[in-house]
Amino acid sequence: MIKNNRQYLIFQLVGWLGYAVLLLIALYLKDELTDKRIVFVIISALIGLLISHLIRIFFLRFHFFNYTIISLIPRVILLSFIGAIIFEGIYSFLSTLIDNTVFPRSIADFLSDTISIFSVLLIWSIIYFTNHFIRKSRLEEIKNLQLVSTNTEIELQHLRTQLNPHFLFNALNSIRALINIDPVLAKESITKLSSILRNSLLFGRKEQVSIEDECQFVNDYLSLEKIRFEERIAVNWDIDAAAKTILIPPLIIQTQVENAIKHGISTRIKGGEITIKVTLSETILTIEIKNSGKIQKKETKKNVGVGLTNTQRRLELTYGDKAKHSLFEENGEVISQIKIELT
């Protein structure tokens, strides 16, 4: 913000100084350059600096940048014309104080000068908005590149760290044990494992997926984990029907569930419960993953890994300050909570 304000101030000073220089050159070529004319040119540049700055304040105060081009054009034209009238009013008043023999001017001269200043202010507005939109476009491009990079990192680390060889080894061993005991369940488990691997690749390439699809992915994953943990893990679902179609960054819920198992359920001899709760209250989407246990005080960012660091980063890139992730204990449970403002 400070950098942008500094650039704006520099462009303002350079721009209106250039305007004054051009007027002086024009007067010199017409052989009309006098001390009094130089004073009037300086006054004109200073008033232009003031009026253009007031126009900028108006742009910011009334959120002109949120309008479409079609809606913006007439507003900018009108504001530039009003600014030109104010410009000429101030200029006429100050000039009259300096030289009573020159002013007041005729209405025709006043209108002619007003149109000239209107053209200058309109060009100033066009340059200002063009610079703003170019800068905004660059920031959006950088933001999108960061998001794509993060999604790629999530996909790779999810396969390499979360769905790592240990998970695959455990899942395949569990399925192998089922082949003779329950062939039907073993076949279903293989199908779910295949679905998990396929969806982890597909989800990693998407910017957003529906909560319903994400929960189906999580359900397949938990089905395999329940084979390994048997009675040590219980899963509870509480998904608001109105929230199922809402789009969220892929693997956000999945990552929290895997953290709950890795840092919660697997560390307890008796296991515990996992509750996936998604609620929609007006414009606030709340995702909560609860698991039995306590927050491990010695956990580091390296241990938490993708779970917390990437979740918070992806939320920041996708929603800015409209999303928040927190991890806390409540009533003997660890709660990973994500709140997203949808407006």
C-alpha positions as a Markdown table, in Angstrom:
| # | Residue | x | y | z |
|---|---|---|---|---|
| 1 | Met | 0.0 | 0.0 | 0.0 |
| 2 | Ile | 2.8 | 2.4 | 1.0 |
| 3 | Lys | 4.7 | 1.5 | -2.2 |
| 4 | Asn | 1.5 | 2.2 | -4.3 |
| 5 | Asn | 0.9 | 5.5 | -2.7 |
| 6 | Arg | 4.5 | 6.5 | -3.3 |
| 7 | Gln | 4.2 | 5.6 | -6.9 |
| 8 | Tyr | 0.9 | 7.5 | -7.2 |
| 9 | Leu | 2.5 | 10.6 | -5.7 |
| 10 | Ile | 5.5 | 10.5 | -8.0 |
| 11 | Phe | 3.2 | 10.0 | -11.1 |
| 12 | Gln | 1.0 | 12.9 | -10.0 |
| 13 | Leu | 3.9 | 15.3 | -9.6 |
| 14 | Val | 5.6 | 14.2 | -12.8 |
| 15 | Gly | 2.3 | 14.3 | -14.7 |
| 16 | Trp | 1.2 | 17.8 | -13.7 |
| 17 | Leu | 4.7 | 19.1 | -14.0 |
| 18 | Gly | 4.7 | 17.8 | -17.6 |
| 19 | Tyr | 1.4 | 19.5 | -18.1 |
| 20 | Ala | 2.8 | 22.8 | -16.9 |
| 21 | Val | 5.9 | 22.4 | -19.1 |
| 22 | Leu | 3.7 | 21.8 | -22.2 |
| 23 | Leu | 1.7 | 24.9 | -21.5 |
| 24 | Leu | 4.8 | 27.0 | -21.1 |
| 25 | Ile | 6.2 | 25.6 | -24.4 |
| 26 | Ala | 3.0 | 26.4 | -26.2 |
| 27 | Leu | 3.0 | 30.0 | -24.8 |
| 28 | Tyr | 6.7 | 30.4 | -25.8 |
| 29 | Leu | 6.0 | 29.2 | -29.4 |
| 30 | Lys | 3.1 | 31.8 | -29.6 |
| 31 | Asp | 5.5 | 34.4 | -28.1 |
| 32 | Glu | 3.0 | 34.9 | -25.2 |
| 33 | Leu | 5.3 | 33.8 | -22.4 |
| 34 | Thr | 5.3 | 36.4 | -19.6 |
| 35 | Asp | 5.9 | 36.4 | -15.9 |
| 36 | Lys | 2.2 | 36.7 | -15.3 |
| 37 | Arg | 1.4 | 33.8 | -17.7 |
| 38 | Ile | 4.0 | 31.6 | -15.9 |
| 39 | Val | 2.2 | 32.3 | -12.6 |
| 40 | Phe | -1.1 | 31.3 | -14.2 |
| 41 | Val | 0.4 | 28.1 | -15.5 |
| 42 | Ile | 1.8 | 27.2 | -12.1 |
| 43 | Ile | -1.7 | 27.9 | -10.6 |
| 44 | Ser | -3.3 | 25.7 | -13.2 |
| 45 | Ala | -0.9 | 22.8 | -12.5 |
| 46 | Leu | -1.5 | 23.0 | -8.8 |
| 47 | Ile | -5.3 | 23.1 | -9.1 |
| 48 | Gly | -5.1 | 20.2 | -11.5 |
| 49 | Leu | -3.0 | 18.3 | -8.9 |
| 50 | Leu | -5.6 | 19.0 | -6.3 |
| 51 | Ile | -8.7 | 18.2 | -8.4 |
| 52 | Ser | -7.3 | 14.9 | -9.7 |
| 53 | His | -6.4 | 13.9 | -6.2 |
| 54 | Leu | -10.0 | 14.6 | -5.1 |
| 55 | Ile | -11.3 | 12.6 | -8.0 |
| 56 | Arg | -9.1 | 9.7 | -6.9 |
| 57 | Ile | -10.5 | 9.9 | -3.4 |
| 58 | Phe | -14.0 | 9.8 | -4.9 |
| 59 | Phe | -13.0 | 6.7 | -6.9 |
| 60 | Leu | -11.8 | 4.9 | -3.8 |
| 61 | Arg | -14.6 | 6.1 | -1.5 |
| 62 | Phe | -17.4 | 5.0 | -3.7 |
| 63 | His | -15.7 | 1.8 | -4.9 |
| 64 | Phe | -15.5 | 2.7 | -8.7 |
| 65 | Phe | -13.2 | -0.3 | -9.2 |
| 66 | Asn | -16.0 | -2.7 | -8.5 |
| 67 | Tyr | -18.1 | -1.4 | -11.5 |
| 68 | Thr | -18.2 | -3.0 | -14.9 |
| 69 | Ile | -16.7 | -1.1 | -17.8 |
| 70 | Ile | -20.1 | -0.2 | -19.1 |
| 71 | Ser | -21.2 | 1.2 | -15.8 |
| 72 | Leu | -17.9 | 2.9 | -15.1 |
| 73 | Ile | -17.6 | 5.0 | -18.4 |
| 74 | Pro | -20.5 | 7.4 | -17.8 |
| 75 | Arg | -19.5 | 7.8 | -14.1 |
| 76 | Val | -15.9 | 8.7 | -15.0 |
| 77 | Ile | -17.1 | 11.1 | -17.7 |
| 78 | Leu | -19.5 | 12.8 | -15.4 |
| 79 | Leu | -17.0 | 13.1 | -12.6 |
| 80 | Ser | -14.3 | 14.5 | -14.9 |
| 81 | Phe | -16.7 | 17.1 | -16.2 |
| 82 | Ile | -17.7 | 18.1 | -12.6 |
| 83 | Gly | -14.0 | 18.3 | -11.8 |
| 84 | Ala | -13.3 | 20.5 | -14.8 |
| 85 | Ile | -16.1 | 22.9 | -13.7 |
| 86 | Ile | -14.6 | 23.1 | -10.2 |
| 87 | Phe | -11.2 | 23.5 | -11.7 |
| 88 | Glu | -12.2 | 26.5 | -13.8 |
| 89 | Gly | -14.2 | 28.0 | -10.9 |
| 90 | Ile | -11.1 | 27.9 | -8.6 |
| 91 | Tyr | -8.8 | 29.1 | -11.4 |
| 92 | Ser | -11.1 | 32.0 | -12.2 |
| 93 | Phe | -11.3 | 33.1 | -8.6 |
| 94 | Leu | -7.6 | 32.9 | -7.9 |
| 95 | Ser | -6.7 | 34.6 | -11.2 |
| 96 | Thr | -9.1 | 37.4 | -10.5 |
| 97 | Leu | -7.4 | 38.0 | -7.2 |
| 98 | Ile | -4.0 | 38.2 | -9.0 |
| 99 | Asp | -5.0 | 40.3 | -12.0 |
| 100 | Asn | -8.4 | 42.1 | -11.9 |
| 101 | Thr | -7.9 | 43.4 | -15.5 |
| 102 | Val | -8.0 | 40.0 | -17.0 |
| 103 | Phe | -11.0 | 38.5 | -15.3 |
| 104 | Pro | -13.8 | 37.8 | -15.2 |
| 105 | Arg | -13.7 | 36.0 | -18.5 |
| 106 | Ser | -16.6 | 35.6 | -20.9 |
| 107 | Ile | -18.9 | 32.6 | -20.7 |
| 108 | Ala | -17.6 | 31.3 | -24.0 |
| 109 | Asp | -14.0 | 31.4 | -22.8 |
| 110 | Phe | -15.0 | 29.7 | -19.5 |
| 111 | Leu | -16.8 | 26.9 | -21.3 |
| 112 | Ser | -13.9 | 26.5 | -23.8 |
| 113 | Asp | -11.4 | 26.2 | -21.0 |
| 114 | Thr | -13.7 | 23.9 | -19.1 |
| 115 | Ile | -13.9 | 21.5 | -22.1 |
| 116 | Ser | -10.1 | 21.6 | -22.4 |
| 117 | Ile | -9.6 | 20.7 | -18.7 |
| 118 | Phe | -12.3 | 18.1 | -18.9 |
| 119 | Ser | -10.3 | 16.4 | -21.7 |
| 120 | Val | -7.2 | 16.5 | -19.5 |
| 121 | Leu | -9.0 | 15.1 | -16.4 |
| 122 | Leu | -10.7 | 12.4 | -18.6 |
| 123 | Ile | -7.3 | 11.3 | -19.9 |
| 124 | Trp | -5.9 | 11.3 | -16.4 |
| 125 | Ser | -8.8 | 9.1 | -15.3 |
| 126 | Ile | -8.3 | 6.7 | -18.2 |
| 127 | Ile | -4.5 | 6.4 | -17.4 |
| 128 | Tyr | -5.3 | 5.9 | -13.7 |
| 129 | Phe | -7.8 | 3.2 | -14.2 |
| 130 | Thr | -5.7 | 1.5 | -16.9 |
| 131 | Asn | -2.7 | 1.4 | -14.5 |
| 132 | His | -5.0 | 0.1 | -11.7 |
| 133 | Phe | -6.5 | -2.7 | -13.9 |
| 134 | Ile | -3.0 | -3.7 | -15.2 |
| 135 | Arg | -1.6 | -3.9 | -11.7 |
| 136 | Lys | -4.7 | -5.8 | -10.5 |
| 137 | Ser | -4.4 | -8.2 | -13.4 |
| 138 | Arg | -0.8 | -8.8 | -12.6 |
| 139 | Leu | -1.6 | -9.5 | -8.9 |
| 140 | Glu | -4.4 | -11.9 | -9.9 |
| 141 | Glu | -2.0 | -13.7 | -12.3 |
| 142 | Ile | 0.6 | -14.0 | -9.5 |
| 143 | Lys | -2.2 | -15.2 | -7.1 |
| 144 | Asn | -3.4 | -17.8 | -9.6 |
| 145 | Leu | 0.1 | -19.0 | -10.2 |
| 146 | Gln | 0.7 | -19.3 | -6.5 |
| 147 | Leu | -2.6 | -21.2 | -6.2 |
| 148 | Val | -1.7 | -23.6 | -9.0 |
| 149 | Ser | 1.7 | -24.1 | -7.6 |
| 150 | Thr | 0.2 | -24.9 | -4.1 |
| 151 | Asn | -2.3 | -27.3 | -5.7 |
| 152 | Thr | 0.5 | -29.1 | -7.5 |
| 153 | Glu | 2.4 | -29.3 | -4.3 |
| 154 | Ile | -0.6 | -30.6 | -2.4 |
| 155 | Glu | -1.1 | -33.3 | -5.0 |
| 156 | Leu | 2.5 | -34.4 | -5.0 |
| 157 | Gln | 2.8 | -34.3 | -1.2 |
| 158 | His | -0.5 | -36.0 | -0.8 |
| 159 | Leu | 0.6 | -38.9 | -2.8 |
| 160 | Arg | 4.1 | -38.9 | -1.4 |
| 161 | Thr | 3.4 | -38.1 | 2.2 |
| 162 | Gln | -0.2 | -38.7 | 3.1 |
| 163 | Leu | -1.1 | -41.5 | 0.7 |
| 164 | Asn | 2.5 | -42.7 | 1.1 |
| 165 | Pro | 3.8 | -46.3 | 0.8 |
| 166 | His | 3.0 | -46.9 | 4.4 |
| 167 | Phe | -0.7 | -46.2 | 3.8 |
| 168 | Leu | -0.7 | -48.3 | 0.6 |
| 169 | Phe | 1.2 | -51.1 | 2.4 |
| 170 | Asn | -1.3 | -51.1 | 5.3 |
| 171 | Ala | -4.3 | -50.9 | 3.0 |
| 172 | Leu | -3.0 | -53.8 | 0.8 |
| 173 | Asn | -2.2 | -55.9 | 3.8 |
| 174 | Ser | -5.7 | -55.4 | 5.2 |
| 175 | Ile | -7.2 | -56.3 | 1.8 |
| 176 | Arg | -4.9 | -59.4 | 1.6 |
| 177 | Ala | -6.1 | -60.5 | 5.0 |
| 178 | Leu | -9.7 | -60.2 | 3.8 |
| 179 | Ile | -9.4 | -62.2 | 0.6 |
| 180 | Asn | -9.9 | -65.6 | 2.4 |
| 181 | Ile | -12.2 | -64.3 | 5.2 |
| 182 | Asp | -14.5 | -62.0 | 3.2 |
| 183 | Pro | -13.8 | -62.0 | -0.6 |
| 184 | Val | -16.7 | -59.6 | -1.3 |
| 185 | Leu | -15.4 | -57.0 | 1.2 |
| 186 | Ala | -11.9 | -57.5 | -0.2 |
| 187 | Lys | -13.1 | -56.7 | -3.7 |
| 188 | Glu | -15.0 | -53.6 | -2.5 |
| 189 | Ser | -11.9 | -52.4 | -0.7 |
| 190 | Ile | -9.7 | -52.8 | -3.8 |
| 191 | Thr | -12.3 | -50.7 | -5.7 |
| 192 | Lys | -12.2 | -48.0 | -3.0 |
| 193 | Leu | -8.4 | -48.0 | -2.9 |
| 194 | Ser | -8.4 | -47.5 | -6.7 |
| 195 | Ser | -11.0 | -44.7 | -6.4 |
| 196 | Ile | -8.9 | -43.0 | -3.7 |
| 197 | Leu | -5.8 | -43.0 | -5.9 |
| 198 | Arg | -7.7 | -41.9 | -9.0 |
| 199 | Asn | -9.5 | -39.1 | -7.2 |
| 200 | Ser | -6.4 | -37.8 | -5.4 |
| 201 | Leu | -4.9 | -37.2 | -8.8 |
| 202 | Leu | -8.1 | -35.7 | -10.3 |
| 203 | Phe | -8.8 | -33.5 | -7.2 |
| 204 | Gly | -5.2 | -32.2 | -7.2 |
| 205 | Arg | -5.8 | -30.7 | -10.7 |
| 206 | Lys | -9.1 | -29.0 | -9.8 |
| 207 | Glu | -9.4 | -25.6 | -8.1 |
| 208 | Gln | -12.6 | -26.5 | -6.4 |
| 209 | Val | -14.8 | -29.6 | -5.8 |
| 210 | Ser | -18.2 | -29.9 | -4.1 |
| 211 | Ile | -18.4 | -30.8 | -0.5 |
| 212 | Glu | -20.5 | -33.9 | -1.4 |
| 213 | Asp | -17.7 | -35.2 | -3.7 |
| 214 | Glu | -15.1 | -34.4 | -1.1 |
| 215 | Cys | -17.0 | -36.3 | 1.6 |
| 216 | Gln | -17.4 | -39.3 | -0.7 |
| 217 | Phe | -13.6 | -39.3 | -1.2 |
| 218 | Val | -13.1 | -39.1 | 2.6 |
| 219 | Asn | -15.7 | -41.9 | 3.1 |
| 220 | Asp | -13.7 | -44.2 | 0.8 |
| 221 | Tyr | -10.5 | -43.5 | 2.7 |
| 222 | Leu | -12.1 | -44.1 | 6.1 |
| 223 | Ser | -13.6 | -47.4 | 4.9 |
| 224 | Leu | -10.1 | -48.6 | 4.3 |
| 225 | Glu | -8.8 | -47.3 | 7.5 |
| 226 | Lys | -11.6 | -49.0 | 9.4 |
| 227 | Ile | -10.4 | -52.3 | 8.1 |
| 228 | Arg | -7.0 | -51.6 | 9.7 |
| 229 | Phe | -8.2 | -50.1 | 13.0 |
| 230 | Glu | -11.3 | -52.4 | 13.2 |
| 231 | Glu | -13.2 | -51.5 | 16.4 |
| 232 | Arg | -10.7 | -48.8 | 17.4 |
| 233 | Ile | -12.2 | -46.2 | 15.1 |
| 234 | Ala | -15.8 | -44.9 | 14.9 |
| 235 | Val | -16.9 | -42.4 | 12.3 |
| 236 | Asn | -19.8 | -39.9 | 12.7 |
| 237 | Trp | -21.1 | -37.8 | 9.9 |
| 238 | Asp | -23.1 | -34.6 | 10.3 |
| 239 | Ile | -23.4 | -32.8 | 6.9 |
| 240 | Asp | -25.8 | -30.0 | 6.3 |
| 241 | Ala | -27.8 | -30.8 | 3.2 |
| 242 | Ala | -27.7 | -27.2 | 2.1 |
| 243 | Ala | -23.9 | -27.3 | 2.1 |
| 244 | Lys | -23.4 | -30.3 | -0.1 |
| 245 | Thr | -23.2 | -28.4 | -3.4 |
| 246 | Ile | -20.9 | -25.7 | -2.1 |
| 247 | Leu | -17.5 | -25.7 | -3.7 |
| 248 | Ile | -14.3 | -25.8 | -1.6 |
| 249 | Pro | -10.6 | -26.4 | -2.4 |
| 250 | Pro | -10.0 | -30.1 | -3.0 |
| 251 | Leu | -8.6 | -32.3 | -0.2 |
| 252 | Ile | -9.3 | -29.7 | 2.5 |
| 253 | Ile | -11.5 | -32.1 | 4.5 |
| 254 | Gln | -9.4 | -35.1 | 3.6 |
| 255 | Thr | -6.2 | -33.6 | 4.9 |
| 256 | Gln | -7.9 | -32.8 | 8.3 |
| 257 | Val | -9.3 | -36.3 | 8.6 |
| 258 | Glu | -5.9 | -37.9 | 7.9 |
| 259 | Asn | -4.3 | -35.6 | 10.5 |
| 260 | Ala | -7.0 | -36.7 | 13.0 |
| 261 | Ile | -6.1 | -40.4 | 12.4 |
| 262 | Lys | -2.3 | -39.9 | 12.3 |
| 263 | His | -2.0 | -37.6 | 15.3 |
| 264 | Gly | -5.1 | -38.7 | 17.2 |
| 265 | Ile | -6.7 | -42.1 | 16.7 |
| 266 | Ser | -3.5 | -44.0 | 15.9 |
| 267 | Thr | -1.8 | -42.8 | 19.1 |
| 268 | Arg | -4.5 | -44.1 | 21.4 |
| 269 | Ile | -4.6 | -47.8 | 22.5 |
| 270 | Lys | -8.4 | -47.8 | 22.5 |
| 271 | Gly | -8.7 | -45.7 | 19.4 |
| 272 | Gly | -11.5 | -43.2 | 19.4 |
| 273 | Glu | -14.1 | -41.4 | 17.3 |
| 274 | Ile | -13.9 | -39.0 | 14.4 |
| 275 | Thr | -16.8 | -36.7 | 13.6 |
| 276 | Ile | -17.0 | -34.8 | 10.3 |
| 277 | Lys | -19.4 | -31.9 | 10.7 |
| 278 | Val | -20.3 | -29.4 | 8.0 |
| 279 | Thr | -22.8 | -26.6 | 8.6 |
| 280 | Leu | -24.0 | -23.6 | 6.7 |
| 281 | Ser | -25.3 | -20.6 | 8.7 |
| 282 | Glu | -26.4 | -17.8 | 6.4 |
| 283 | Thr | -23.2 | -17.0 | 4.6 |
| 284 | Ile | -20.8 | -18.8 | 6.9 |
| 285 | Leu | -19.6 | -22.3 | 6.0 |
| 286 | Thr | -18.1 | -24.2 | 9.0 |
| 287 | Ile | -16.2 | -27.4 | 8.6 |
| 288 | Glu | -15.2 | -29.3 | 11.8 |
| 289 | Ile | -13.2 | -32.5 | 12.1 |
| 290 | Lys | -13.3 | -33.8 | 15.7 |
| 291 | Asn | -11.3 | -36.7 | 17.1 |
| 292 | Ser | -10.7 | -38.2 | 20.5 |
| 293 | Gly | -7.4 | -37.1 | 22.1 |
| 294 | Lys | -5.3 | -34.1 | 22.9 |
| 295 | Ile | -3.1 | -31.8 | 20.9 |
| 296 | Gln | 0.5 | -33.0 | 21.0 |
| 297 | Lys | 2.5 | -30.2 | 22.5 |
| 298 | Lys | 5.7 | -31.3 | 20.8 |
| 299 | Glu | 4.2 | -31.3 | 17.3 |
| 300 | Thr | 6.2 | -29.2 | 14.9 |
| 301 | Lys | 5.2 | -27.8 | 11.6 |
| 302 | Lys | 7.4 | -30.4 | 10.0 |
| 303 | Asn | 5.4 | -33.2 | 11.8 |
| 304 | Val | 2.1 | -31.6 | 11.0 |
| 305 | Gly | 3.2 | -31.1 | 7.4 |
| 306 | Val | 0.6 | -30.7 | 4.7 |
| 307 | Gly | -2.2 | -30.9 | 7.3 |
| 308 | Leu | -2.0 | -27.4 | 8.8 |
| 309 | Thr | 0.5 | -25.4 | 6.8 |
| 310 | Asn | -0.9 | -26.1 | 3.4 |
| 311 | Thr | -4.5 | -25.9 | 4.6 |
| 312 | Gln | -4.0 | -22.4 | 5.9 |
| 313 | Arg | -2.0 | -21.3 | 2.9 |
| 314 | Arg | -4.6 | -22.5 | 0.4 |
| 315 | Leu | -7.4 | -20.9 | 2.3 |
| 316 | Glu | -5.5 | -17.6 | 2.2 |
| 317 | Leu | -4.9 | -17.8 | -1.5 |
| 318 | Thr | -8.5 | -18.8 | -2.3 |
| 319 | Tyr | -10.5 | -16.7 | 0.2 |
| 320 | Gly | -8.1 | -14.1 | 1.5 |
| 321 | Asp | -9.2 | -12.9 | 4.9 |
| 322 | Lys | -12.6 | -14.5 | 4.5 |
| 323 | Ala | -11.4 | -17.9 | 5.7 |
| 324 | Lys | -9.8 | -19.0 | 9.0 |
| 325 | His | -8.4 | -22.3 | 10.2 |
| 326 | Ser | -7.9 | -23.1 | 13.8 |
| 327 | Leu | -7.0 | -26.1 | 15.9 |
| 328 | Phe | -8.1 | -26.4 | 19.6 |
| 329 | Glu | -9.2 | -28.8 | 22.3 |
| 330 | Glu | -12.7 | -28.9 | 23.7 |
| 331 | Asn | -14.4 | -31.5 | 26.0 |
| 332 | Gly | -11.7 | -34.1 | 25.5 |
| 333 | Glu | -11.6 | -33.7 | 21.7 |
| 334 | Val | -9.3 | -32.1 | 19.3 |
| 335 | Ile | -11.2 | -29.9 | 16.8 |
| 336 | Ser | -9.8 | -28.8 | 13.5 |
| 337 | Gln | -12.2 | -26.0 | 12.4 |
| 338 | Ile | -12.4 | -24.1 | 9.1 |
| 339 | Lys | -14.7 | -21.1 | 8.8 |
| 340 | Ile | -15.3 | -19.6 | 5.3 |
| 341 | Glu | -17.3 | -16.5 | 4.6 |
| 342 | Leu | -19.1 | -17.2 | 1.2 |
| 343 | Thr | -20.1 | -13.6 | 0.3 |
